[in-house]
Amino acid sequence: MQLRADGKAGGESLKRLFAKGLVANAVNPKVVLFFLSFLPQFVVASQGQVEWQLGLLGLAFTAQAALLFGLLGFFSGSVGAWLNRRPKAGLWLDRLAGIVFIGLGIRIFVSR
């Protein structure tokens, strides 16, 4: 899909595409499982309002993800060119992400 100069991609506005992405992530079971397994460790039950704490943590995570992915989308041409010049960099980035997620999983497993 190519972005045109008038701010539309494939006949849909950027706002509509963004909304579709939000809905797709909201109903993605992997995202729900991530929130249910990762965020509760940051909730302080003694402070009450556990639902609000989880909601705020979820909103903070969503806001930072939207910012980071928005920046990645904005700079995707530059990042893609950089990765094309350094093919092994993409492989190392994939490995690093895998190590981070494995580490988080081990931490959750050990803490219980």
N, CA and C atoms as a LAMMPS dump frame, in Angstrom:
ITEM: TIMESTEP
0
ITEM: NUMBER OF ATOMS
336
ITEM: BOX BOUNDS ff ff ff
-5.0000000000000000e+02 5.0000000000000000e+02
-5.0000000000000000e+02 5.0000000000000000e+02
-5.0000000000000000e+02 5.0000000000000000e+02
ITEM: ATOMS id mol type element x y z
1 1 1 N 0.848 -1.171 0
2 1 2 C 0 0 0
3 1 3 C 0.897 1.24 0
4 2 1 N 0.618 2.158 -0.897
5 2 2 C 1.424 3.36 -0.985
6 2 3 C 0.649 4.564 -0.479
7 3 1 N 1.361 5.447 0.176
8 3 2 C 0.764 6.673 0.684
9 3 3 C 0.828 7.728 -0.404
10 4 1 N -0.305 8.358 -0.658
11 4 2 C -0.357 9.397 -1.674
12 4 3 C -0.154 10.751 -1.024
13 5 1 N 0.123 11.747 -1.842
14 5 2 C 0.389 13.104 -1.344
15 5 3 C -0.829 13.719 -0.661
16 6 1 N -2.025 13.262 -0.974
17 6 2 C -3.229 13.844 -0.377
18 6 3 C -3.56 13.237 0.991
19 7 1 N -2.659 12.402 1.551
20 7 2 C -2.863 11.858 2.895
21 7 3 C -3.74 10.628 2.926
22 8 1 N -3.99 10.015 1.777
23 8 2 C -4.81 8.815 1.74
24 8 3 C -3.955 7.642 1.28
25 9 1 N -4.297 6.485 1.769
26 9 2 C -3.587 5.27 1.386
27 9 3 C -4.619 4.263 0.913
28 10 1 N -4.518 3.883 -0.342
29 10 2 C -5.442 2.884 -0.866
30 10 3 C -6.897 3.299 -0.786
31 11 1 N -7.204 4.592 -0.871
32 11 2 C -8.577 5.06 -0.839
33 11 3 C -9.124 5.326 0.55
34 12 1 N -8.38 5.004 1.603
35 12 2 C -8.853 5.252 2.969
36 12 3 C -8.015 6.355 3.602
37 13 1 N -8.668 7.162 4.43
38 13 2 C -7.945 8.237 5.103
39 13 3 C -7.017 7.668 6.168
40 14 1 N -6.012 8.439 6.517
41 14 2 C -5.077 8.008 7.558
42 14 3 C -5.788 7.838 8.894
43 15 1 N -6.783 8.692 9.175
44 15 2 C -7.538 8.582 10.421
45 15 3 C -8.28 7.248 10.484
46 16 1 N -8.886 6.862 9.366
47 16 2 C -9.619 5.584 9.326
48 16 3 C -8.658 4.403 9.474
49 17 1 N -7.515 4.468 8.815
50 17 2 C -6.527 3.393 8.947
51 17 3 C -6.024 3.282 10.384
52 18 1 N -5.804 4.43 11.04
53 18 2 C -5.361 4.437 12.43
54 18 3 C -6.421 3.795 13.323
55 19 1 N -7.686 4.154 13.107
56 19 2 C -8.78 3.586 13.896
57 19 3 C -8.875 2.075 13.687
58 20 1 N -8.703 1.621 12.451
59 20 2 C -8.733 0.184 12.185
60 20 3 C -7.588 -0.523 12.901
61 21 1 N -6.433 0.096 12.953
62 21 2 C -5.303 -0.48 13.671
63 21 3 C -5.567 -0.572 15.162
64 22 1 N -6.194 0.46 15.734
65 22 2 C -6.542 0.433 17.157
66 22 3 C -7.506 -0.702 17.471
67 23 1 N -8.515 -0.863 16.633
68 23 2 C -9.5 -1.922 16.857
69 23 3 C -8.838 -3.292 16.708
70 24 1 N -7.991 -3.447 15.698
71 24 2 C -7.315 -4.731 15.487
72 24 3 C -6.459 -5.1 16.692
73 25 1 N -5.765 -4.144 17.269
74 25 2 C -4.946 -4.427 18.448
75 25 3 C -5.799 -4.668 19.682
76 26 1 N -6.931 -3.99 19.789
77 26 2 C -7.79 -4.146 20.965
78 26 3 C -8.399 -5.541 21.027
79 27 1 N -8.666 -6.15 19.895
80 27 2 C -9.274 -7.483 19.886
81 27 3 C -8.245 -8.598 19.675
82 28 1 N -6.981 -8.241 19.603
83 28 2 C -5.918 -9.223 19.417
84 28 3 C -5.703 -9.975 20.736
85 29 1 N -5.893 -11.296 20.752
86 29 2 C -5.752 -12.033 22.011
87 29 3 C -4.331 -11.967 22.585
88 30 1 N -3.329 -11.829 21.742
89 30 2 C -1.958 -11.736 22.254
90 30 3 C -1.776 -10.471 23.085
91 31 1 N -2.377 -9.381 22.648
92 31 2 C -2.273 -8.128 23.394
93 31 3 C -2.983 -8.253 24.738
94 32 1 N -4.164 -8.848 24.723
95 32 2 C -4.921 -9.029 25.961
96 32 3 C -4.136 -9.914 26.934
97 33 1 N -3.578 -11.011 26.442
98 33 2 C -2.785 -11.895 27.299
99 33 3 C -1.548 -11.185 27.846
100 34 1 N -0.926 -10.354 27.019
101 34 2 C 0.234 -9.592 27.488
102 34 3 C -0.172 -8.684 28.645
103 35 1 N -1.257 -7.938 28.471
104 35 2 C -1.702 -7.031 29.528
105 35 3 C -2.064 -7.801 30.798
106 36 1 N -2.755 -8.926 30.652
107 36 2 C -3.178 -9.696 31.824
108 36 3 C -2.011 -10.354 32.553
109 37 1 N -0.933 -10.664 31.847
110 37 2 C 0.192 -11.329 32.5
111 37 3 C 1.286 -10.366 32.948
112 38 1 N 1.437 -9.248 32.274
113 38 2 C 2.566 -8.356 32.556
114 38 3 C 2.212 -7.184 33.465
115 39 1 N 1.089 -6.545 33.232
116 39 2 C 0.763 -5.33 33.972
117 39 3 C 0.415 -5.516 35.449
118 40 1 N -0.212 -6.627 35.857
119 40 2 C -0.577 -6.742 37.282
120 40 3 C 0.6 -6.63 38.252
121 41 1 N 1.807 -6.941 37.822
122 41 2 C 2.937 -6.84 38.75
123 41 3 C 3.236 -5.393 39.14
124 42 1 N 2.687 -4.445 38.418
125 42 2 C 2.911 -3.038 38.725
126 42 3 C 1.759 -2.404 39.502
127 43 1 N 0.755 -3.196 39.823
128 43 2 C -0.4 -2.705 40.571
129 43 3 C -0.128 -2.872 42.064
130 44 1 N -0.44 -1.833 42.825
131 44 2 C -0.3 -1.876 44.277
132 44 3 C -1.706 -2.001 44.856
133 45 1 N -2.05 -3.223 45.229
134 45 2 C -3.423 -3.504 45.692
135 45 3 C -3.78 -2.708 46.945
136 46 1 N -2.803 -2.42 47.784
137 46 2 C -3.093 -1.688 49.023
138 46 3 C -3.53 -0.252 48.765
139 47 1 N -3.263 0.257 47.575
140 47 2 C -3.695 1.612 47.228
141 47 3 C -5.105 1.632 46.666
142 48 1 N -5.711 0.449 46.519
143 48 2 C -7.094 0.369 46.067
144 48 3 C -7.26 0.638 44.581
145 49 1 N -8.478 0.561 44.126
146 49 2 C -8.851 0.832 42.74
147 49 3 C -7.948 0.108 41.747
148 50 1 N -7.874 -1.202 41.895
149 50 2 C -7.016 -2.023 41.042
150 50 3 C -7.399 -1.867 39.577
151 51 1 N -8.703 -1.804 39.292
152 51 2 C -9.155 -1.672 37.903
153 51 3 C -8.647 -0.375 37.278
154 52 1 N -8.69 0.712 38.061
155 52 2 C -8.208 2.001 37.552
156 52 3 C -6.704 1.977 37.331
157 53 1 N -5.978 1.338 38.248
158 53 2 C -4.532 1.237 38.079
159 53 3 C -4.192 0.464 36.8
160 54 1 N -4.869 -0.67 36.598
161 54 2 C -4.639 -1.447 35.382
162 54 3 C -5.019 -0.648 34.136
163 55 1 N -6.135 0.07 34.217
164 55 2 C -6.562 0.887 33.082
165 55 3 C -5.555 1.972 32.743
166 56 1 N -5.045 2.643 33.774
167 56 2 C -4.045 3.694 33.524
168 56 3 C -2.747 3.124 32.989
169 57 1 N -2.33 1.98 33.509
170 57 2 C -1.133 1.333 32.979
171 57 3 C -1.328 0.939 31.513
172 58 1 N -2.516 0.419 31.211
173 58 2 C -2.825 0.063 29.822
174 58 3 C -2.821 1.271 28.912
175 59 1 N -3.394 2.384 29.39
176 59 2 C -3.396 3.612 28.59
177 59 3 C -1.98 4.154 28.397
178 60 1 N -1.167 4.098 29.457
179 60 2 C 0.218 4.559 29.337
180 60 3 C 0.975 3.7 28.332
181 61 1 N 0.778 2.384 28.393
182 61 2 C 1.433 1.483 27.444
183 61 3 C 0.964 1.773 26.023
184 62 1 N -0.33 1.968 25.856
185 62 2 C -0.882 2.242 24.533
186 62 3 C -0.369 3.563 23.982
187 63 1 N -0.288 4.584 24.831
188 63 2 C 0.213 5.891 24.386
189 63 3 C 1.661 5.804 23.952
190 64 1 N 2.494 5.122 24.733
191 64 2 C 3.898 5.025 24.34
192 64 3 C 4.052 4.171 23.087
193 65 1 N 3.229 3.124 22.948
194 65 2 C 3.293 2.297 21.747
195 65 3 C 2.865 3.099 20.519
196 66 1 N 1.799 3.901 20.646
197 66 2 C 1.349 4.728 19.521
198 66 3 C 2.429 5.727 19.129
199 67 1 N 3.089 6.325 20.123
200 67 2 C 4.165 7.274 19.837
201 67 3 C 5.327 6.582 19.14
202 68 1 N 5.784 5.46 19.702
203 68 2 C 6.928 4.773 19.114
204 68 3 C 6.629 4.227 17.72
205 69 1 N 5.463 3.594 17.551
206 69 2 C 5.125 3.065 16.243
207 69 3 C 4.83 4.189 15.248
208 70 1 N 4.283 5.297 15.735
209 70 2 C 4.095 6.459 14.864
210 70 3 C 5.419 7.001 14.368
211 71 1 N 6.386 7.106 15.281
212 71 2 C 7.726 7.556 14.877
213 71 3 C 8.369 6.567 13.922
214 72 1 N 8.207 5.274 14.201
215 72 2 C 8.759 4.264 13.3
216 72 3 C 8.12 4.37 11.918
217 73 1 N 6.803 4.57 11.886
218 73 2 C 6.141 4.743 10.605
219 73 3 C 6.619 5.982 9.876
220 74 1 N 6.807 7.071 10.624
221 74 2 C 7.254 8.316 10.019
222 74 3 C 8.666 8.181 9.445
223 75 1 N 9.52 7.463 10.187
224 75 2 C 10.908 7.318 9.755
225 75 3 C 11.181 5.971 9.085
226 76 1 N 10.128 5.269 8.679
227 76 2 C 10.31 3.918 8.15
228 76 3 C 11.203 3.873 6.911
229 77 1 N 11.119 4.881 6.077
230 77 2 C 11.99 4.916 4.895
231 77 3 C 13.456 4.958 5.293
232 78 1 N 13.774 5.805 6.262
233 78 2 C 15.158 5.912 6.728
234 78 3 C 15.609 4.64 7.424
235 79 1 N 14.73 4.08 8.247
236 79 2 C 15.07 2.847 8.965
237 79 3 C 15.252 1.702 7.973
238 80 1 N 14.364 1.609 6.99
239 80 2 C 14.472 0.563 5.97
240 80 3 C 15.763 0.68 5.179
241 81 1 N 16.124 1.898 4.818
242 81 2 C 17.387 2.097 4.097
243 81 3 C 18.571 1.7 4.968
244 82 1 N 18.508 2.052 6.257
245 82 2 C 19.587 1.696 7.177
246 82 3 C 19.71 0.178 7.304
247 83 1 N 18.558 -0.505 7.444
248 83 2 C 18.579 -1.962 7.553
249 83 3 C 19.048 -2.623 6.268
250 84 1 N 18.735 -2.03 5.117
251 84 2 C 19.213 -2.571 3.845
252 84 3 C 20.723 -2.45 3.722
253 85 1 N 21.293 -1.377 4.285
254 85 2 C 22.75 -1.214 4.248
255 85 3 C 23.436 -2.132 5.246
256 86 1 N 22.718 -2.532 6.295
257 86 2 C 23.269 -3.399 7.347
258 86 3 C 22.328 -4.586 7.567
259 87 1 N 22.386 -5.593 6.695
260 87 2 C 21.43 -6.703 6.789
261 87 3 C 21.488 -7.461 8.112
262 88 1 N 22.652 -7.532 8.723
263 88 2 C 22.761 -8.265 9.984
264 88 3 C 22.131 -7.499 11.148
265 89 1 N 21.943 -6.197 11
266 89 2 C 21.337 -5.398 12.073
267 89 3 C 19.906 -5.861 12.345
268 90 1 N 19.143 -6.151 11.301
269 90 2 C 17.777 -6.628 11.476
270 90 3 C 17.736 -7.954 12.216
271 91 1 N 18.668 -8.837 11.894
272 91 2 C 18.747 -10.119 12.579
273 91 3 C 19.04 -9.916 14.059
274 92 1 N 19.953 -9.011 14.382
275 92 2 C 20.283 -8.756 15.786
276 92 3 C 19.141 -8.072 16.52
277 93 1 N 18.408 -7.201 15.835
278 93 2 C 17.245 -6.574 16.46
279 93 3 C 16.174 -7.621 16.776
280 94 1 N 15.974 -8.573 15.861
281 94 2 C 15.019 -9.661 16.114
282 94 3 C 15.459 -10.495 17.306
283 95 1 N 16.729 -10.816 17.356
284 95 2 C 17.246 -11.611 18.48
285 95 3 C 17.092 -10.852 19.786
286 96 1 N 17.408 -9.57 19.778
287 96 2 C 17.292 -8.761 20.992
288 96 3 C 15.847 -8.738 21.493
289 97 1 N 14.899 -8.549 20.583
290 97 2 C 13.487 -8.538 20.972
291 97 3 C 13.097 -9.898 21.561
292 98 1 N 13.558 -10.97 20.955
293 98 2 C 13.268 -12.301 21.477
294 98 3 C 13.841 -12.507 22.867
295 99 1 N 15.063 -12.053 23.073
296 99 2 C 15.703 -12.181 24.39
297 99 3 C 14.923 -11.398 25.442
298 100 1 N 14.473 -10.196 25.089
299 100 2 C 13.704 -9.378 26.032
300 100 3 C 12.409 -10.094 26.422
301 101 1 N 11.693 -10.638 25.438
302 101 2 C 10.43 -11.308 25.749
303 101 3 C 10.652 -12.605 26.529
304 102 1 N 11.703 -13.339 26.208
305 102 2 C 12.017 -14.549 26.977
306 102 3 C 12.358 -14.166 28.414
307 103 1 N 13.141 -13.107 28.576
308 103 2 C 13.486 -12.635 29.921
309 103 3 C 12.259 -12.224 30.718
310 104 1 N 11.326 -11.528 30.075
311 104 2 C 10.085 -11.144 30.756
312 104 3 C 9.277 -12.374 31.158
313 105 1 N 9.226 -13.355 30.27
314 105 2 C 8.507 -14.587 30.583
315 105 3 C 9.127 -15.332 31.754
316 106 1 N 10.452 -15.402 31.772
317 106 2 C 11.144 -16.067 32.886
318 106 3 C 10.885 -15.319 34.183
319 107 1 N 10.921 -13.997 34.118
320 107 2 C 10.661 -13.204 35.327
321 107 3 C 9.268 -13.47 35.873
322 108 1 N 8.284 -13.514 34.996
323 108 2 C 6.917 -13.777 35.431
324 108 3 C 6.816 -15.19 36.011
325 109 1 N 7.436 -16.152 35.362
326 109 2 C 7.395 -17.536 35.832
327 109 3 C 8.054 -17.682 37.203
328 110 1 N 9.199 -17.067 37.381
329 110 2 C 9.946 -17.184 38.637
330 110 3 C 9.238 -16.438 39.772
331 111 1 N 8.583 -15.335 39.464
332 111 2 C 7.934 -14.538 40.517
333 111 3 C 6.708 -15.232 41.088
334 112 1 N 6.188 -16.201 40.411
335 112 2 C 4.993 -16.899 40.91
336 112 3 C 5.443 -18.154 41.574
